[in-house]
Amino acid sequence: MNHSKKKKKIREVKWKKMNEKKEGILMKTKMIGAKKLEQETRTVRWFYHSIPFILLFLFWGILARVIPKPLILPPFSAVAVNAFSPVFAYHLGSTLAFSLLGLLLTSSVGLPLGMLMHRFKKAEWIINPFFWFLLFAFGFVTTKIAPILIVLFRPSPLAVLLHSVLVPILVVALISGYGERLNAVRVGFLLCWSFRIGGEGMLRITGIGYQLSMCYHLHDIEMMYAIMLVMGFTGLFVDRVLKYVGNVVIGKEEIQEKEVK
């Protein structure tokens, strides 16, 4: 009897090990399949992302040949060559660095205010209407902010920095107040980037905005389009990075919340 019991136990142990091996193999195959699926999804996603750009550049090339007026729409090839000009490197770096600094200031002020409004209704009742009032007021006199800042701080990097963070702080606070922190940061960068470029053009401070303004006054259409391409692709790249980092951070926070619960 003891001998038969030992045999049964040995069989049970072997059966468990076999099941564990099968489960391990299944888990590995599932992980490999998930990775392959993720890679395929990523490839398909990039393909769909590229469709509008391909159509835009094809339409641009065709239209530039049909309407041979370089002062209205120069050939895409000439614009692309100018877009890679090393002249832009310093000015683009300056604009991008100050835009990211503006985003840091905007997020450090706007996100806490938004989280305060999101968690406490009374704080939302106090802050939300006032911020909307300021936003509408600034929106109406946005073009008038720069002259005021020139009077207060003279044409300087500080004036342009203030110009690029005043409105974004309000917008980031309002969007994050609805619980959309990632979207708030992304919109905040868009506004910091746009206001920075506009401020450089108006206040004539070193940066890609000043280069764009100068090309406009010199009627250098090819360089204008080249700068716009650089602005668009740089902003898109930073937005993708912010989205990726934000999703990683939010994912970690969700995991921590589940562990706490």
VEXDREN-2710 file (C-alpha; in Angstrom, 1 decimal):
% VEXDREN-2710
k/r/px/py/pz
1/MET/0.0/0.0/0.0
2/ASN/2.8/2.4/0.9
3/HIS/4.6/1.5/-2.3
4/SER/1.4/2.3/-4.4
5/LYS/0.9/5.6/-2.5
6/LYS/4.5/6.6/-3.3
7/LYS/3.9/5.9/-7.0
8/LYS/0.8/8.0/-6.9
9/LYS/2.6/10.9/-5.3
10/ILE/5.4/10.6/-7.9
11/ARG/2.9/10.6/-10.7
12/GLU/1.1/13.7/-9.2
13/VAL/4.4/15.6/-8.9
14/LYS/5.3/14.7/-12.5
15/TRP/1.9/15.7/-13.7
16/LYS/2.2/19.1/-11.9
17/LYS/5.6/19.7/-13.4
18/MET/4.2/18.8/-16.8
19/ASN/1.4/21.3/-16.4
20/GLU/3.7/24.0/-15.1
21/LYS/5.9/23.5/-18.2
22/LYS/2.9/23.7/-20.5
23/GLU/1.7/26.8/-18.7
24/GLY/5.2/28.3/-19.0
25/ILE/5.3/27.5/-22.7
26/LEU/1.8/29.0/-23.2
27/MET/2.8/32.2/-21.3
28/LYS/5.9/32.5/-23.5
29/THR/4.0/32.0/-26.7
30/LYS/1.4/34.5/-25.5
31/MET/4.1/37.1/-24.7
32/ILE/5.8/36.5/-28.1
33/GLY/2.4/36.8/-29.8
34/ALA/1.6/40.0/-27.9
35/LYS/5.0/41.5/-28.8
36/LYS/4.5/40.6/-32.5
37/LEU/1.0/42.1/-32.4
38/GLU/2.3/45.2/-30.8
39/GLN/5.0/45.6/-33.4
40/GLU/2.5/45.0/-36.2
41/THR/0.1/47.5/-34.7
42/ARG/2.9/50.0/-34.3
43/THR/3.9/49.6/-38.0
44/VAL/0.3/49.9/-39.1
45/ARG/-0.1/53.0/-36.9
46/TRP/3.0/54.6/-38.4
47/PHE/1.7/53.8/-41.9
48/TYR/-1.6/55.6/-41.2
49/HIS/0.3/58.5/-39.6
50/SER/2.3/59.0/-42.8
51/ILE/-0.6/59.0/-45.2
52/PRO/-1.7/62.7/-44.6
53/PHE/2.0/63.9/-44.9
54/ILE/2.5/61.9/-48.2
55/LEU/-0.7/63.4/-49.6
56/LEU/0.2/66.9/-48.5
57/PHE/3.7/66.8/-50.1
58/LEU/2.4/65.1/-53.3
59/PHE/-0.4/67.8/-53.6
60/TRP/2.2/70.5/-52.9
61/GLY/4.5/69.3/-55.7
62/ILE/1.7/69.0/-58.2
63/LEU/0.2/72.4/-57.3
64/ALA/3.6/74.1/-57.5
65/ARG/4.0/72.8/-61.1
66/VAL/0.5/73.7/-62.1
67/ILE/0.8/77.2/-60.6
68/PRO/4.4/78.2/-61.4
69/LYS/4.5/81.2/-59.0
70/PRO/7.4/80.8/-56.5
71/LEU/6.3/83.8/-54.5
72/ILE/3.0/82.0/-53.7
73/LEU/4.0/78.4/-53.5
74/PRO/7.6/77.5/-54.1
75/PRO/8.6/73.9/-55.1
76/PHE/8.7/71.5/-52.2
77/SER/12.2/70.3/-53.1
78/ALA/13.6/73.9/-52.7
79/VAL/11.8/74.3/-49.4
80/ALA/13.0/70.9/-48.1
81/VAL/16.6/71.9/-48.9
82/ASN/16.3/75.2/-46.9
83/ALA/14.6/73.3/-44.0
84/PHE/17.9/71.5/-43.4
85/SER/19.9/74.7/-43.4
86/PRO/22.4/74.8/-40.5
87/VAL/21.4/78.5/-40.0
88/PHE/18.2/77.3/-38.2
89/ALA/20.0/75.1/-35.7
90/TYR/20.9/77.8/-33.2
91/HIS/17.6/79.7/-33.5
92/LEU/15.6/76.4/-33.3
93/GLY/17.5/75.3/-30.2
94/SER/16.9/78.6/-28.5
95/THR/13.1/78.6/-29.2
96/LEU/12.8/74.9/-28.2
97/ALA/14.8/75.4/-25.0
98/PHE/12.8/78.4/-23.8
99/SER/9.5/76.7/-24.9
100/LEU/10.4/73.7/-22.7
101/LEU/11.3/76.0/-19.9
102/GLY/8.0/77.7/-20.3
103/LEU/6.2/74.3/-20.2
104/LEU/8.1/73.5/-17.0
105/LEU/6.9/76.8/-15.4
106/THR/3.4/76.3/-16.8
107/SER/3.1/72.8/-15.5
108/SER/4.6/73.5/-12.1
109/VAL/1.9/76.2/-11.5
110/GLY/-1.0/75.1/-13.7
111/LEU/-1.1/71.4/-12.8
112/PRO/-1.3/71.8/-9.0
113/LEU/-4.1/74.4/-9.4
114/GLY/-5.9/72.0/-11.7
115/MET/-5.5/69.1/-9.3
116/LEU/-6.8/71.3/-6.5
117/MET/-9.9/72.2/-8.6
118/HIS/-10.4/68.5/-9.5
119/ARG/-10.2/67.3/-5.9
120/PHE/-12.1/70.1/-4.1
121/LYS/-15.3/71.4/-5.5
122/LYS/-15.2/74.6/-3.4
123/ALA/-11.7/75.4/-4.9
124/GLU/-13.2/74.8/-8.4
125/TRP/-16.1/77.2/-7.6
126/ILE/-13.6/79.9/-6.6
127/ILE/-10.9/79.4/-9.3
128/ASN/-12.7/78.2/-12.4
129/PRO/-14.8/81.2/-13.2
130/PHE/-12.0/83.6/-12.5
131/PHE/-9.6/81.8/-14.7
132/TRP/-12.1/81.7/-17.5
133/PHE/-12.5/85.4/-17.1
134/LEU/-8.8/86.0/-17.3
135/LEU/-8.5/83.6/-20.3
136/PHE/-11.2/85.5/-22.3
137/ALA/-9.6/88.8/-21.3
138/PHE/-6.1/87.7/-22.4
139/GLY/-7.6/86.1/-25.5
140/PHE/-9.1/89.5/-26.5
141/VAL/-5.9/91.4/-25.8
142/THR/-3.3/88.8/-26.7
143/THR/-1.6/91.0/-29.3
144/LYS/-1.5/93.8/-26.7
145/ILE/0.4/91.8/-24.1
146/ALA/3.7/92.1/-25.9
147/PRO/3.8/96.0/-25.9
148/ILE/2.9/96.0/-22.2
149/LEU/5.8/93.6/-21.5
150/ILE/8.2/95.7/-23.6
151/VAL/7.3/98.7/-21.4
152/LEU/7.7/96.7/-18.2
153/PHE/10.8/94.6/-19.0
154/ARG/12.1/96.0/-22.3
155/PRO/12.8/93.6/-25.3
156/SER/14.4/90.8/-23.4
157/PRO/14.2/87.0/-23.0
158/LEU/12.3/87.5/-19.7
159/ALA/9.6/89.5/-21.6
160/VAL/9.2/86.7/-24.2
161/LEU/9.2/84.0/-21.5
162/LEU/6.4/85.8/-19.6
163/HIS/4.6/86.2/-22.9
164/SER/4.7/82.5/-23.5
165/VAL/3.5/81.3/-20.0
166/LEU/0.8/83.7/-18.9
167/VAL/-2.1/82.2/-21.0
168/PRO/-0.8/78.6/-21.0
169/ILE/-0.9/78.5/-17.2
170/LEU/-4.6/79.3/-17.2
171/VAL/-5.3/76.8/-19.9
172/VAL/-3.3/74.0/-18.3
173/ALA/-5.0/74.6/-14.9
174/LEU/-8.5/74.5/-16.5
175/ILE/-7.9/71.3/-18.5
176/SER/-6.2/69.5/-15.7
177/GLY/-9.1/70.6/-13.5
178/TYR/-11.2/68.1/-15.4
179/GLY/-8.7/65.3/-14.7
180/GLU/-7.0/65.5/-18.1
181/ARG/-3.4/66.0/-16.9
182/LEU/-1.6/64.6/-20.0
183/ASN/-3.8/66.5/-22.4
184/ALA/-3.2/69.6/-20.3
185/VAL/0.6/69.3/-20.6
186/ARG/0.4/68.6/-24.4
187/VAL/-1.8/71.7/-24.9
188/GLY/0.4/73.6/-22.6
189/PHE/3.5/72.9/-24.8
190/LEU/1.5/73.8/-27.9
191/LEU/0.7/77.2/-26.4
192/CYS/4.2/77.8/-25.0
193/TRP/5.7/76.9/-28.4
194/SER/3.2/79.2/-30.3
195/PHE/3.4/82.1/-27.9
196/ARG/7.2/81.8/-27.8
197/ILE/7.5/82.0/-31.6
198/GLY/5.0/84.9/-31.7
199/GLY/6.8/86.7/-28.9
200/GLU/10.2/86.3/-30.7
201/GLY/8.7/87.8/-33.9
202/MET/7.1/90.8/-32.1
203/LEU/9.9/91.5/-29.6
204/ARG/12.7/90.7/-32.1
205/ILE/14.5/88.2/-29.8
206/THR/16.8/85.5/-31.0
207/GLY/14.8/82.5/-32.1
208/ILE/12.9/80.9/-35.0
209/GLY/10.0/83.3/-34.6
210/TYR/12.4/86.2/-35.3
211/GLN/13.7/84.4/-38.4
212/LEU/10.2/83.8/-39.6
213/SER/9.3/87.5/-39.2
214/MET/12.5/88.6/-40.9
215/CYS/11.9/86.3/-43.9
216/TYR/8.3/87.6/-44.1
217/HIS/9.6/91.2/-44.3
218/LEU/12.3/90.2/-46.9
219/HIS/9.7/88.3/-49.0
220/ASP/11.8/85.1/-48.7
221/ILE/9.0/82.7/-49.3
222/GLU/11.1/79.6/-49.6
223/MET/12.6/80.2/-46.2
224/MET/9.2/81.0/-44.7
225/TYR/7.8/77.7/-45.7
226/ALA/11.0/75.9/-44.6
227/ILE/10.7/77.5/-41.1
228/MET/7.1/76.5/-41.0
229/LEU/8.0/72.8/-41.8
230/VAL/10.7/72.9/-39.1
231/MET/8.2/74.4/-36.6
232/GLY/5.6/71.7/-37.4
233/PHE/7.8/68.7/-37.3
234/THR/9.7/69.9/-34.1
235/GLY/6.4/70.5/-32.3
236/LEU/5.0/67.1/-33.4
237/PHE/8.1/65.3/-32.2
238/VAL/8.0/66.9/-28.8
239/ASP/4.3/66.2/-28.5
240/ARG/4.9/62.5/-29.3
241/VAL/7.6/62.4/-26.6
242/LEU/5.3/64.0/-24.0
243/LYS/2.5/61.6/-24.9
244/TYR/4.8/58.6/-24.5
245/VAL/6.3/59.7/-21.2
246/GLY/2.8/60.7/-19.9
247/ASN/1.4/57.3/-20.7
248/VAL/4.3/55.6/-19.0
249/VAL/3.9/57.7/-15.9
250/ILE/0.1/57.3/-15.8
251/GLY/0.5/53.6/-16.2
252/LYS/2.8/53.4/-13.2
253/GLU/0.4/55.5/-11.1
254/GLU/-2.5/53.1/-12.0
255/ILE/-0.4/50.1/-11.0
256/GLN/0.5/51.7/-7.7
257/GLU/-3.2/52.6/-7.0
258/LYS/-4.2/49.0/-7.7
259/GLU/-1.5/47.7/-5.3
260/VAL/-2.7/50.1/-2.6
261/LYS/-6.3/48.9/-3.1
END
